[in-house]
């Protein structure tokens, strides 16, 4: 009887660990894989390092992000691993590239 109680407690412990740790992690991992497979040119994104940019080129392993404009009006492009994209920026006001650049220019003029 005593051994059966310990087995039930141990089984309950593993069930709780699965529900609290493993299942949510798998869900987040699946969502991230879906996000990475749905990336497209022109998407405004944020990297895991917090860098904001717009995708101008992508392949199986890398993405090229336009992150700013230089003095000549050319894009400053940085290349990242595709897995370093944390999220695609939504349609909230102030989230797209033109709004960010306009905001930066207004701050520079001030």
Buried (B, 14 or more C-beta within 10 A) or exposed (E): EEEEEEEEEEEEEEEEEEEEEEEEEEEEEEEBEEBBEEBEEEBBBBBEEEBBBBBEEBEEEEBBBBBBBEEEEEBEBBEBEBBBBBEBBEEEEEBBBEEBEEEEEEEEEE
